């Protein structure tokens, strides 16, 4: 369904401001958001700085495969140098592994994805 003139203007303004409308008003009032399974928190990590440039998220099965994948992507994008290691962003948990190279985030949850 197409937006009316006023709705279209509102959507355009929100898009330009990178505004996200939250359905749950309690989320906006939270002092901290803990992503327990990723071992990340808004009080200990700067999410916009860490993930603001991410354009691609690739999900796979094993941690080692996703680490190998991020090294491959980094080489293809010309972002790495010989011997460069990509640390596991979720190192404090055994549920997930997450690696980042430039605009690519490589995530493993141990089960794969169809």
Buried (B, 14 or more C-beta within 10 A) or exposed (E): EEEEEEEEEBEEEEEEEEEEEEEEEEEEEEEEEEBEEBBBEEEEBEEEEBBEEEEEEBBBEBBEBBBBBBBEBBBEEEBBEEEEEBEBBBEEBEEBBBBBBBBBBBBBBEEEEE
